Amino acid sequence: MSGCGGGGSAGDEPARPDAPTASFLPLGAPAGHVTSEATAISADGLAVAGTAKDATGREQAFRWTVGAGFTALGFLPGGTRSTGADMSSDGSVVVGSADTSAMPTSSLTAFRWTATGGMQRVAPLPSTVLCNGTAVSGDGQVVVGTCLGTNNTAFRWTEATGPVSLGQFGGGLSAASTASAISSDGQVIGGAGSPVLRGAMLWPFGQPPVTLGHLATGDTFASVSALSADGGVAAGVSIGSTGAARMFRWTVASGVTAITGAPSDVTAMNVRALSASGAVLVGGWTRGGVESAVIWDQARGLRTLAQALTDERRLTLSGWTLQRANAISPDGRAIAGTGINPQGVAEGWIVRLN
């Protein structure tokens, strides 16, 4: 907050050289729950979606806003659990996965939630038994995810078209596909074909799918898990035969290139989100059995989010371990994720960069 009034007020004084240039907001948990994880954030950084757990471990999707706090999103008919994955740019639509006993019978299905309509099932692909919803377009109208029938099949859903298969790729019994991300404009979907045979893939709307492949011919898995606002930048992870994971970033001009800078003893990595331009990436890595949220940009490279906040932004994170950075606002100035609070409990948070 800046001060008002005449000269000489505290608000008119320049910031101290050691003043923090970021803020950290723990979210707590919804009533009746003990943990929370923030998995998505609105464009203005004032709303998040995610998942909370009660004392028995039962999961429930939530929406949180600065003004209203937590709203538990409930369950589908006959269901006992739900998880929040993504939200629209204005924070009014949340998508995720939930169980249900409603027909057509499926033990897990994608959902789309709005304040007026509540939690509604996203119809599954025909002859599938499990589906999950992973991402939604900025306007909240396009939902993507993956259904399991004979292997995985990526899908794109709108109210007008219902679920539309994105096809399976690879050969014979290995044919499969998964959808993990969608551009804010809804025009590009990212995910994987048969991971070994095709690797990371893009589905531009109305055009043939684009195979990005792996970082190296010896890699055995790769998938796109984050896209820029227009789909012109993609990011994800490529994994080698030894299980070593490397982050990658793709553009038409550069192709698939490795994001370097991770310590040699990192055993697992993930990419969760990109800023609108694709210039900032957030995700996580596991090192020595400990999860840490990470951030990358071209100028400063890959480092833990805690390092970026404490060393670069002079922010104090007393007693907190930032485990996963799951979402970033389009302008790259708000990041949401989960960590372990000073009481040793998993809790969602928002970081704002001034």
N, C-alpha and C positions, 0 to 999 in steps of 0.2 A: 504494500500500500504506500502511496506517496502522500506527503502532507499537503495542506492547503494553507493559504493565508500569506502574510507579508514576509519580507526577507528576514532571514535569521532564524526561521523555524527549523525544527529537526528534519522535516521532510525536504528542505532545500539543501541540506548538507550532502556533499558527495558521499557515495558508499565507501566504507572502509575498504582498504585493499584486501583484507582478509574476510570480508563479508561473503557468506554463501551466495552462489548464483544459481541455486536449485533449491527446491523444497521437496519434502518427503511426507506423504500422507498415508498412514496405515488406515485400512478400511474397517477393521473389526470383522464381525460376522453377523449374519441375520439372526433375529430372535429365534431361540431354540436350536441354534447351531454353534459349533465350537471352532470350525476352521473355515477359511475362504480362500479362493484362488481367482484372481482377475485374469480373464483370457481375451478380452476385447475392450476397445475404448472408442468413444465417439470422436468425431472430427474436432469438436471444441474441447475435448479432454475433460468434460464435465459429467460424463456417464461411462460406466463400465458394465460389462456382463461377465459372468463366471459361474462358479460352482461352489457350494458350501456343503459341509458335512455336519451331521448331528453327532451326538455322543455314541450312537450305534454304528456310525460309518455310512449311514444312508445319505446319498447325494441329492441335492436339489439345485437346479439352475436359479440364478438370481440376476436382477438388474439393480444397479446402484446409481444414484445421481447425487450431485452436490446438494440440491435442495430437499430431496425426499428421502435420502438414505436408501436402505435396502427394500426391495420388493421381491419376495419369494415367488417364483413363477409357477410352482405347483407341478402337477403330473398329468399325464394323459390318462384316459379312462382305463381303469384296472391296473395302472402303473404304480410303481413304488420308488422310482428314481428318475432323475433327469440331470443333464449336464449342459451348461451353456458354453458355446464355442465361439460365436461371433455376433456382431451387431451392426446395424446400418449406420451410416454416417451421422444421422441426427439422433441416434440412440433409441429410436422408437420401435425397432424390430430386433428381436433376438432369435438366433437359430442355435440348434444343438441336437442332442440325441436323448431319447427317453424310451423306457419300456412301456408296453401296453398289452392288454388282453383283447383289444378290439379287433374286429376283422378288417382287412385280411390279417390273419394271425401272424404275428412277428414278435419276437422277444425283444427286439431293439429297433427303433425307427427314428427318422429325422423329424424334428418339429420346427415350427415357426411361431413365434409369440408376438402379439401386439397388445397394447393396453386395452383396446376395445374388443378384440376377439379372443384374448387369452391364448393358451397353448393349443395349437392346432397341428394335427399330424400332417406331415408332408407325405403324400402318397408314394409308396415304394414302386420300384420297377417290377413288372410282372414276374412271377415265379422266383422271387427272392425271399429270403428268410430273415435277414438282418440288414439294417441300413443305418448309417449315421449321417448327420448333417454337420459339415465342417466349416462352411463359409457362406457369406451373403454379400450381394452387391451393395454399393453405397446407398442406393434408393430402397433397399430392402425387398426388391421384387424378384430377384433371382437367387435361388438356393442351390448349392452344390454339395455333393457328398459321394458316398460309396455304398453300394448294396452288394450283399453276398448271395449269390445263387450258385451257379457253377463257376467258381472263382469270383474274384471281386470285379465289379463293373462300376465305373464312374458315371454319375448322372448330373443332369442340369434340370432344374425344376422352375417353372413359373406357374402362376394360377391358370393362365390361359392354355398352356401346353401340357401340364402335368409333368411327370418324370420322363426325361428323354435320355436314353443311354448314349454315352460318349464312345461306346465300342470297347472291344477288348483287343489287346495287342500282344504280340509274341506268337509262339507256335504251339499248336496242339493243346495239351493239358496245361501248359504254362500260360495260355492266353489270359490276360487280366488287365485291369486298369484301376486307378484310384484318383479321386479328385480331392485336393487339399486346400486350394486357394482360388480366389476369384478377384480380378481387378475391380477397383471401385466403380468403374464405368460399366461393369458387367459384360465386357466384350471379350475377355480372355480368362480361361480357366487353367490352372496349373495343377500338376500331380505327376503320376507315373503310369507308364505302360507296364507290361510285364517287367519288373525291375531289373532282372538279369539280362533280358534280351533287348529291351528298348530303353529302360532307364527313365530319366526325367522327360516330361512331355508338357506341351501347351496345346490348348484347344481354342484357337481364335474363332469367335462366333461367325458361322456361315462360311468358314474356310476349312481346308483339310488340316488335321492335327499336325503339329510340328514336334519331331523327336529331337530332344537336346542331348540325350545319351548320358554318359558318365564323364567324370573327370579324366579317367584313364581306362584303357581297354581291359585292365585286370580288375577293375572295380565290379562289384556284384550287385550294387543297389544304388539308385539315385532317384530323387523325387523333388519336384518344386513344391515348396511350402509357403512361399511369400511372393507377392507381386506388387509392382508399383501401381499407381492409380490408373494408368492407361495400359498396363500389361507390357510395357516396353522394357522393363527390367524384371528379371526373375531371380530367385535365390532359393537355395535348398542345401541338401547334404548328399554327398557321394561317399560310398563306403567300399573299402577294398576287401579282398579275400581274407585278410587277417582280422577284419572287423574294425580297422582304423577308419574313422570318419573325418571328412574334410568338408568345410563349408564351400559352396560355390556361388558365383554370381554370373548372370547371363544377360547380355544385350545382343542385338542383331550385329552390331559393329564388332564386338569383342568375342562373341561366342561364350562358351562355358569356361570360366577362369576360376582358379582356386583363390579363396580368401586365406591368406597366410597369417602367421603370427601367433598361432596357438602353441602353447608349450608342448614338448614332445611326449609328456606323460598324460595328456588328455586322452581319455578312453571313450568318450561319447560326446557328440555335439548335436545341436538342433538349431534350426533357423525358424523363427516364429513370425516375423513381420518386417516390412519395409515401409519407410516413409513414402509419401506420394511420389516424389521424384526418384525414389530408389537410392538416394544418397546415404541414407542411414539404415542400418540393419540391427535388429535385436534378436536374441535367442538365449542359448545357454550351452554350457559344457560341463562335463564331469571329470574331475581331476582328484585322484587319491580317494575316490569314493564320495567326494563332496560335489554337489551341484552348485554352479554359480551362474547368475545372469551375466550375459555379455552384450557388448555393443560394438559396432564397427562403423567407421566412416573413412573416406578416402584419405583425409588429412592425418588422422591419428591412429588409424589401423584398428586391430582387434584387441580388446582388453575387457576385463570384467567391468560390469556396470558400477560395482562398488568402488573400484579404482578410479573410474571416470568421475564419480560423484565426489569422492573424498580428495583426490589429488588435483583434479581439474576444476571442480566446482566448490571445493572447500566445505562440503556438507558433512556433518557428523551423523553417523548411522549407529549410534550406541546400542550394542546388544543385538543388532539385526544381521541376519544372513540373507542376502538376496539370491534366491535360487534360480528363478526363471523370469526372464523378461518376455512376456507373451504378446504384447501389442504396443503400437506406437501411433500417435496421431499423425495426420497427413503432413503437418509442418515439422514433425520430428521433435516437438517441444514437450510432449507428454508421453510417458511410458507407463504401462501397467503390467503387473506380474504378481508373483507370489514369493514368499520367503518365510523364514523362521523368525518369529518375534522374540523379544528378550525373555518371554516366559516359555520358550521352546515349542510354540504352537504355530502351525502353518496359517499365514494370514496374507490376504491380498493387500496391494499397495499401489499408489500412484506417485510417480516422480514428475515434477514439473521443472523444466529448465528455463531460467529467466533470460 
